[in-house]
């Protein structure tokens, strides 16, 4: 569930923060700063850790996520796109005693995330090659670990070839290559021009049986 943006008057925001501090006396100032509106929200909230940019903060580490998971009832899970499997596993280890669900956010580490206890993945590549992403998950869920790992290895070269272009333009380029007719990116981003990067898309997608 996506986190809804909340824009409130400064005085109301300050009152929310004061109420939260009074209600959750063990919550650190760091977490107070980024969650005073979230705790007042009646919807389920999921954090997102990109390693460089967060919905709630920058560079979320295991300790504040542990604190948020245990102190704020409606913060129920997160997506971790850090690419650091140790960090992903720490998010899972430290919150496994509560109903807090961690989703892997790095396509190339979907299998590894599942092995560490992630409940699923939020994958860019699912926009244009859903069959490869779901193959990793479905085989893992069925207990075919070897098959799941092979499916992961099949999709990785495609996902890695995207790094030669800008994000998220490469995903749209690849969708178009598969005949999805999703159009061109919004300016100022532009489609990947003809050249080595696009040739890399075609090569890896062909080898994966996508073209």
Secondary structure, DSSP 8 states (H G I E B T S, - for coil): ---------HHHHHHHHHHHHHH-TT--HHHHHHHTTTTT-SS-EEEEE-SS-BSS-SS--HHHHHHHHHH-TTEEEEEE-S--HHHHHHHHHHHTTTT-EEEE--GGGHHHHHHHT--EE--GGGGT-HHHHHHHHHHHHTT-HHHHHHHHHHHHHHHHHGGGS-TTHHHHHHHHHTT-------TT-----TTHHHHHHHHHHHHTT--
